[in-house]
């Protein structure tokens, strides 16, 4: 026992020496490293584009960030990725930034670190835009610092109004009257139509209004004025007899006597050629000139001069005979008629008349 006791005393004295304490410390560190080596892992921390690696026993990402000495704001986000074997981790700190959203002129500001435009709108408590609203960014686009999202709210309203349809005054020459005299063959009557308009509002302010529907409740009746062409005589000449059928004031019929039709005033008119096709209408500012240099006015029509030569006198009526444009002069042209999509483009002095004419099948009589 005395030998063992002696060895023990010598060991105690050695451990109390500097060398013994150093060896004991190294031994303890070695044991700790051996025991905890499986729990210590490297963690890469990425923030503001810079990467820093630390060794840690901790598993909670926020504890690891705190150990590394980084501070987090409330809206900052962490993106954590771990290797399949758990040997290493990567933590990216996404710093929150300001996102400005202007909804119908009212500005909102929130802090976000990541997400889409749609998510930012929802996070701000703003109603999601519908298909009519205008957003300056795609809803699926990712947000980024200093982004400003603008939402313009679009709405529509419809209204109806009753409008008057003005009648046209048509002058027709007749040998039944002496030159310098006139008479009203058909008294003009105003028509009526119900017009439905649609107004677009952006953020509650009216922008554009368009007519979406027109319903004619009463057709206008053109006023027909006969103008005399006969030379005055001492004896009144008897009225010129005619066996031609009489046309109504708004319908043209063929007389059946060769190349001849009855115009809207009941006159028999001969023609050299009859054409059919689609007709459209156009308008222009007062004083505007046609391709032939004439000033535009009602009665001027655009044609393909290869089909209908300039200067041709025409008479135009809808194919069903219910709409009469009347006598016209071929003095203009345009892309649609040159391409063959339409056969004639008639001129009107207002857009409302053009809309009333629309696109319709027409018959064109080329007069002798």
Secondary structure, DSSP 8 states (H G I E B T S, - for coil): -HHHHHHHHHHHHHHHSHHHHHHHHHHHHHHHHHHHTTT-EEEEEEETTEEEEEEES---HHHHHHHTT----TT-EEEEEE-TTSSEEEEEEE--EEEEEEETTEEEEEEESS-BHHHHHHHTT-----TTSEESS-TTSB--TT-EEEEE-EEEEEEEEEEEE---EEEEEEEEEETT-EEEEE--B-EEEEEEEEEEEETTEEEEEEEEEEEEEE--B-EEEEEEEE---SS--------S----TT--EE-SSSSEEE-TTS-EEEEEEEEEEEEEEE---TT-B-TTS-B--TTEEE--TTTS-TT-EEEEEETTSS-EEEEEEEEE--HHHHHTS-SEEEE-SSHHHHHHH-SEEEEEEEE-
